[in-house]
Amino acid sequence: MAKESVLSIADKEAIKIEKLIFHVILTDEVNPIFLEELEITGEQQKFFRDRLADASQGRQYIFTEDNPPIKILAKQIVEASDEDFLKISKDIASRFKSTHTQNMNNGVFIISIASIRTRKLLFLIKLDHKKVYEYKLKGSKALLEEVKNTFSEDKTAIQKVALIDINPKVLWDVLVFDRSQPTGITKFFGNFLSVIPRETETDLTKKAQSFARRWATENKDKDIQEPSVYKNRARNYLLSTDSFDSEHYIEAVIQDTDKEKQTQLRNSFREFLTEGGLYGQSFPPRKDVLTKKETRNIRQTAEGVKIEWEGTLEENNISISNEKKQTGVV
């Protein structure tokens, strides 16, 4: 059965670069400047591996048709020889440059095949050049000189990312990060990839609202608070933000005076979001989705008494023991 899960922390740490090349994208040039070979040291390999790990999350997309050009090229390149890998990488870079008809910063377009154990992924990353100054000393006088065509460890240099997984075992085809439109995708990048969102903002808002309750319900034995507490925190976060951020969401939902316990619960919740495919996605929450039905809490006591309320337990002067015999979560 196909899964929604995205790359976990363990997956990111296990990333191994199989093949990697980049081609130079310059605003004033019609075509990319193609590299024929790239030799990198062990330290440089780590630099690029870390950049892939940085870029290994985003909004989930699916291809708009069975075999769009990028999907065909992705299937070919993951199993390609070194010679064919280089040839296909040039084709992909050319398509990216020709599709981008608007203003673009100078930079490089990275094409890499990476493996995570037996899984193979295609990374496409547009990395902008970052202005860097080198200083030279002339006695006690410093002279500044711009160093051109530089890579940077600064994550803001990453402008566009497509992580493509053609394995049918996952429900998504591409994870996309687009700095020009953090909660979606620019028109040209969507056309380049031939993708559409797998889930709407409404779908994702409902998922974010329900995941807090579901996680709490599944973890009642960990001495946590009543599930409605986490559900209400999730709702409050979704109502107060214009852009869903996974880490901010986790911090808002999981709060505990015991900091060690809080860290453990946040790690557990992060794994839950990762397995459910929500972690790493960015979207504008739909406030209108958080209706009375979504915010209502219902419990049934051991004596069969049904309790229904909106808001927090404290606001309604309700106290519920968090025991296994308590049933019914809506």
C-alpha positions as CSV (number, residue, x, y, z in Angstrom):
1,M,0.0,0.0,0.0
2,A,1.4,3.4,-1.0
3,K,2.5,5.7,1.9
4,E,2.2,9.4,2.6
5,S,5.4,9.5,4.6
6,V,8.2,12.0,3.8
7,L,11.9,11.8,4.6
8,S,12.5,11.3,8.3
9,I,15.5,12.6,10.2
10,A,17.1,9.1,9.9
11,D,16.4,9.2,6.1
12,K,18.1,12.6,5.8
13,E,21.1,11.3,7.7
14,A,21.4,8.3,5.5
15,I,21.5,10.2,2.2
16,K,24.3,9.1,0.0
17,I,25.2,10.9,-3.2
18,E,25.5,8.5,-6.1
19,K,25.9,11.0,-8.9
20,L,26.1,14.8,-8.9
21,I,26.7,17.6,-11.5
22,F,25.7,21.2,-11.7
23,H,25.4,23.6,-14.7
24,V,25.7,27.3,-14.5
25,I,22.6,29.5,-14.9
26,L,23.4,33.1,-15.9
27,T,20.7,35.8,-16.5
28,D,22.4,37.1,-19.6
29,E,23.0,33.7,-21.2
30,V,20.3,32.1,-23.3
31,N,21.5,28.6,-22.5
32,P,23.1,27.1,-19.3
33,I,26.9,26.9,-19.2
34,F,27.3,23.1,-19.1
35,L,29.9,21.3,-17.0
36,E,31.4,18.1,-18.4
37,E,32.8,16.8,-15.1
38,L,32.8,17.6,-11.4
39,E,35.5,16.4,-9.0
40,I,34.8,16.9,-5.3
41,T,36.7,16.0,-2.2
42,G,35.3,14.2,0.8
43,E,34.7,17.5,2.6
44,Q,33.0,18.9,-0.5
45,Q,30.9,15.7,-0.8
46,K,29.6,16.5,2.7
47,F,28.8,20.0,1.7
48,F,26.6,18.8,-1.1
49,R,25.1,16.0,1.0
50,D,24.1,18.6,3.6
51,R,22.6,20.8,0.9
52,L,20.5,17.8,-0.3
53,A,19.4,17.1,3.3
54,D,18.4,20.8,3.7
55,A,16.3,20.5,0.5
56,S,14.6,17.2,1.3
57,Q,11.2,18.5,2.4
58,G,8.4,20.6,0.9
59,R,4.8,20.6,-0.4
60,Q,3.7,17.3,-1.9
61,Y,2.9,17.3,-5.6
62,I,1.8,14.8,-8.2
63,F,2.5,14.7,-12.0
64,T,-0.4,16.1,-14.1
65,E,-0.2,13.3,-16.5
66,D,1.1,9.7,-16.8
67,N,4.4,10.5,-18.5
68,P,5.3,14.2,-18.6
69,P,8.9,15.0,-19.8
70,I,10.4,15.4,-16.4
71,K,9.0,12.1,-15.1
72,I,10.4,10.3,-18.2
73,L,13.8,11.9,-17.7
74,A,13.7,11.1,-14.0
75,K,13.1,7.4,-14.7
76,Q,15.9,7.4,-17.2
77,I,18.5,9.3,-15.1
78,V,18.2,7.3,-11.9
79,E,19.5,4.2,-13.6
80,A,21.7,5.9,-16.2
81,S,25.4,5.3,-16.9
82,D,27.8,8.2,-16.1
83,E,27.8,9.3,-19.7
84,D,24.0,9.2,-20.0
85,F,23.6,10.9,-16.6
86,L,25.6,13.9,-17.9
87,K,23.6,14.0,-21.1
88,I,20.2,13.9,-19.4
89,S,21.3,16.4,-16.8
90,K,22.0,18.9,-19.6
91,D,18.5,18.3,-21.0
92,I,16.9,18.9,-17.6
93,A,19.0,22.1,-17.0
94,S,18.1,23.4,-20.5
95,R,14.4,22.8,-19.9
96,F,14.6,24.7,-16.6
97,K,16.4,27.7,-18.1
98,S,14.1,27.9,-21.1
99,T,10.9,27.6,-19.0
100,H,12.1,30.5,-16.7
101,T,11.2,33.5,-18.8
102,Q,11.2,36.0,-16.0
103,N,14.0,37.6,-14.0
104,M,16.4,35.1,-12.4
105,N,19.4,35.4,-10.2
106,N,22.7,34.0,-11.3
107,G,23.5,30.6,-9.8
108,V,23.8,26.9,-10.5
109,F,21.3,24.2,-11.2
110,I,22.2,21.0,-9.3
111,I,21.2,17.6,-10.6
112,S,21.9,14.7,-8.2
113,I,21.0,11.1,-7.8
114,A,20.9,10.2,-4.1
115,S,20.2,6.9,-2.4
116,I,18.7,6.2,1.0
117,R,19.4,2.6,1.6
118,T,17.6,0.9,-1.4
119,R,15.6,3.9,-2.4
120,K,16.8,6.3,-5.2
121,L,15.8,9.9,-5.4
122,L,16.4,12.7,-8.0
123,F,17.2,16.1,-6.6
124,L,16.9,19.2,-8.7
125,I,18.1,22.4,-6.9
126,K,18.5,26.0,-8.1
127,L,21.2,27.5,-5.8
128,D,21.8,31.2,-6.1
129,H,25.2,32.7,-6.0
130,K,25.8,34.6,-2.7
131,K,27.9,37.8,-2.7
132,V,31.0,37.2,-0.6
133,Y,33.9,39.6,0.2
134,E,37.4,38.5,0.8
135,Y,39.6,40.9,2.8
136,K,43.4,41.3,2.2
137,L,45.6,43.1,4.6
138,K,48.1,45.6,3.4
139,G,49.9,46.5,6.6
140,S,47.1,47.8,8.9
141,K,44.8,48.6,6.0
142,A,42.1,46.1,4.8
143,L,41.2,45.8,1.2
144,L,37.9,44.2,0.3
145,E,37.5,42.2,-2.9
146,E,34.3,40.5,-4.1
147,V,34.6,36.7,-4.6
148,K,32.3,35.8,-7.5
149,N,30.6,32.5,-8.3
150,T,30.4,31.2,-4.7
151,F,28.4,28.4,-3.0
152,S,27.1,29.1,0.4
153,E,25.9,27.0,3.3
154,D,23.3,29.6,4.0
155,K,19.9,27.9,3.4
156,T,18.5,31.1,1.9
157,A,20.7,30.4,-1.2
158,I,18.4,27.5,-2.0
159,Q,15.8,29.0,-4.3
160,K,14.0,26.1,-5.8
161,V,13.9,22.4,-5.1
162,A,12.2,19.4,-6.6
163,L,12.8,16.0,-4.9
164,I,11.4,13.4,-7.2
165,D,10.6,9.8,-6.2
166,I,9.2,7.7,-9.0
167,N,8.7,4.8,-6.7
168,P,4.9,3.9,-6.6
169,K,5.2,3.0,-2.9
170,V,4.7,6.7,-2.0
171,L,1.6,8.7,-2.8
172,W,3.4,11.8,-3.8
173,D,5.7,12.2,-6.9
174,V,7.6,15.4,-6.0
175,L,8.4,17.4,-2.9
176,V,8.7,21.0,-3.9
177,F,10.2,24.0,-2.2
178,D,9.9,27.4,-4.0
179,R,11.3,30.4,-2.1
180,S,9.5,32.7,-4.5
181,Q,6.2,31.3,-3.3
182,P,6.8,29.4,0.0
183,T,3.3,28.2,0.4
184,G,2.9,27.0,-3.2
185,I,4.8,27.0,-6.5
186,T,5.5,29.6,-9.1
187,K,3.7,29.1,-12.4
188,F,6.9,28.5,-14.4
189,F,8.3,25.9,-11.9
190,G,5.0,24.1,-11.9
191,N,5.0,24.1,-15.7
192,F,8.6,22.9,-15.8
193,L,7.8,19.9,-13.5
194,S,4.3,19.4,-14.8
195,V,2.8,19.0,-11.3
196,I,-0.2,20.0,-9.3
197,P,-0.6,19.8,-5.5
198,R,-1.6,16.4,-4.2
199,E,-3.8,17.9,-1.5
200,T,-5.6,21.2,-1.3
201,E,-5.1,23.8,1.5
202,T,-8.4,22.6,2.8
203,D,-7.2,19.0,3.0
204,L,-4.0,20.1,4.7
205,T,-5.8,22.3,7.2
206,K,-8.1,19.5,8.2
207,K,-5.1,17.1,8.5
208,A,-3.2,19.6,10.7
209,Q,-6.3,20.0,13.0
210,S,-6.9,16.2,13.3
211,F,-3.3,15.0,13.7
212,A,-2.9,16.7,17.1
213,R,-5.9,14.8,18.4
214,R,-5.0,11.5,16.8
215,W,-1.4,11.7,18.1
216,A,-2.7,12.4,21.6
217,T,-5.3,9.6,21.4
218,E,-2.7,7.1,20.3
219,N,-0.3,8.2,23.1
220,K,-2.6,8.3,26.1
221,D,-0.3,5.8,27.9
222,K,2.6,8.4,27.9
223,D,1.1,10.4,30.8
224,I,0.1,13.3,28.5
225,Q,-2.8,15.8,28.7
226,E,-6.3,15.2,27.6
227,P,-6.5,15.0,23.8
228,S,-8.8,18.0,23.4
229,V,-6.0,20.2,24.9
230,Y,-3.7,19.4,21.9
231,K,-6.6,19.7,19.5
232,N,-7.4,23.2,20.7
233,R,-3.7,24.3,20.6
234,A,-3.6,23.0,17.0
235,R,-6.7,25.0,16.1
236,N,-5.4,28.2,17.8
237,Y,-2.1,27.9,15.8
238,L,-4.0,27.4,12.5
239,L,-6.2,30.4,13.2
240,S,-3.2,32.7,14.1
241,T,-0.8,31.9,11.3
242,D,-0.9,32.8,7.6
243,S,1.7,30.1,6.7
244,F,1.9,26.6,8.2
245,D,5.4,25.8,9.5
246,S,6.0,22.3,10.9
247,E,8.3,23.3,13.7
248,H,6.2,26.2,14.9
249,Y,3.2,24.0,14.8
250,I,4.9,21.3,16.9
251,E,6.1,24.0,19.4
252,A,2.5,25.4,19.7
253,V,0.9,22.0,20.1
254,I,3.3,20.2,22.5
255,Q,3.9,22.2,25.7
256,D,5.0,20.8,29.0
257,T,6.6,22.3,32.1
258,D,8.9,19.3,32.2
259,K,11.4,20.3,29.5
260,E,12.9,16.8,29.1
261,K,9.4,15.3,28.7
262,Q,8.5,18.1,26.3
263,T,11.4,17.3,24.1
264,Q,10.5,13.6,24.0
265,L,6.8,14.4,23.2
266,R,7.8,16.8,20.4
267,N,10.1,14.2,18.9
268,S,7.2,11.7,19.0
269,F,4.8,14.2,17.4
270,R,7.4,15.1,14.7
271,E,7.7,11.4,13.8
272,F,3.9,11.1,13.7
273,L,3.7,14.1,11.3
274,T,6.5,12.7,9.1
275,E,4.9,9.3,8.8
276,G,1.6,11.0,8.0
277,G,3.2,13.2,5.3
278,L,2.4,16.6,6.9
279,Y,5.9,17.4,8.2
280,G,7.8,19.9,5.9
281,Q,4.7,21.0,4.0
282,S,4.0,24.7,3.9
283,F,0.5,26.1,3.1
284,P,-1.9,28.9,4.0
285,P,-4.4,27.4,6.5
286,R,-8.0,27.7,5.5
287,K,-9.7,29.4,8.5
288,D,-13.2,28.6,7.2
289,V,-12.5,24.9,7.6
290,L,-12.2,25.2,11.4
291,T,-16.0,25.0,11.8
292,K,-18.0,24.0,14.9
293,K,-17.9,20.4,13.9
294,E,-14.1,20.6,13.7
295,T,-13.7,22.4,17.1
296,R,-16.3,20.4,19.0
297,N,-15.1,17.9,21.6
298,I,-17.0,14.8,22.7
299,R,-16.2,12.3,25.4
300,Q,-18.1,9.5,27.1
301,T,-17.4,8.6,30.7
302,A,-17.1,5.1,32.1
303,E,-20.7,5.6,33.4
304,G,-21.9,6.2,29.8
305,V,-22.4,10.0,30.3
306,K,-21.8,11.9,27.1
307,I,-19.9,15.2,27.5
308,E,-19.8,17.7,24.6
309,W,-18.1,21.1,24.6
310,E,-16.2,23.7,22.6
311,G,-12.9,25.4,23.6
312,T,-10.7,24.4,26.5
313,L,-11.6,22.2,29.5
314,E,-10.9,25.1,31.8
315,E,-13.2,27.5,30.0
316,N,-16.0,25.0,30.5
317,N,-15.1,24.0,34.0
318,I,-14.7,20.4,33.0
319,S,-12.3,17.8,34.4
320,I,-11.7,14.5,32.7
321,S,-9.4,11.8,33.9
322,N,-7.1,10.6,31.2
323,E,-7.6,6.9,31.8
324,K,-7.8,4.1,29.2
325,K,-11.4,3.5,30.1
326,Q,-12.3,6.9,28.7
327,T,-13.7,6.3,25.2
328,G,-14.9,8.2,22.2
329,V,-12.9,11.0,20.5
330,V,-14.4,13.1,17.8
